[in-house]
Amino acid sequence: MPRKYELRQRAQQVEETRRRIVATTVELHRTRGPAASPIAEIARRAGVQRRTVYNHFPDDASLFAACSAHWRAEHPAPDPDAWGDLRQGLRALYAWYRETEEMTANVLRDSELLPALRSVVEPGRGAYLERVRRALLRPLGRRRRVAAAVDVAIDFHTWRALARLGDAEAAELMAGLVELTAPAQ
């Protein structure tokens, strides 16, 4: 019976080490970016050896996937199905962009440099933005110009360019632009 207790305690220690590595990596990715977060620095800040990091995460993709899951759990994206209209949706999306700006900017920048990061980020981000796009297009129709305007409105870089206006004013501006492309009702 004592052996089972030791195994449980060891499993808890292993899980705590893994959690510490992931939390440390997330913080480095948020502040520096994935491309500027070497395993040696992750290990040093997490209080483990480099080998320990590799034992938990044998490749970059597995570490990026764990970090992405951790970040998404702490910063869930707004639910497009809960939005009543275009302006509400853009305000919710822009507020989330503001909350996650530092990490999002670093990850988008570095995903251009790191194929393993891109392979983790693009499928999830792409699927989410497609849900957003469908939700916002539902009441507007799916004409090419309307869809193109919505694509511009939901782009992170568009929000960043408008962020100094504040999220409500930026959402109002982009909603107005999208509505200009929609056919008259």
MOVENGI-V631955 format. One record per pair of residues at least 6 apart in sequence whose C-alpha atoms are under 7 Angstrom apart, sorted by the first residue. I is the first residue (numbers start at 1). J is the second residue. Records with the same first field share a line. If there is no record, write none. Layout:
I = J + J
This chain:
18 = 56
20 = 46
21 = 42 + 46 + 53
22 = 66 + 67
24 = 42 + 45 + 46
25 = 42 + 67
26 = 67
28 = 37
29 = 37 + 103
30 = 102 + 103 + 106
33 = 106 + 107 + 110
34 = 107 + 110
35 = 110
39 = 50
40 = 50
43 = 49 + 50 + 53
57 = 63
60 = 116
61 = 116 + 117 + 120
64 = 117 + 120
65 = 120
77 = 96
78 = 92 + 93
80 = 89 + 131 + 132 + 135
81 = 135
83 = 89
86 = 136 + 175
87 = 171 + 172 + 175
90 = 171
91 = 167 + 168 + 171
94 = 159 + 167
95 = 167
97 = 156
111 = 117 + 118
112 = 118
133 = 150 + 151
137 = 147
140 = 182
145 = 181
146 = 178 + 181 + 182
149 = 178
150 = 178
152 = 158
153 = 174
162 = 170
163 = 170
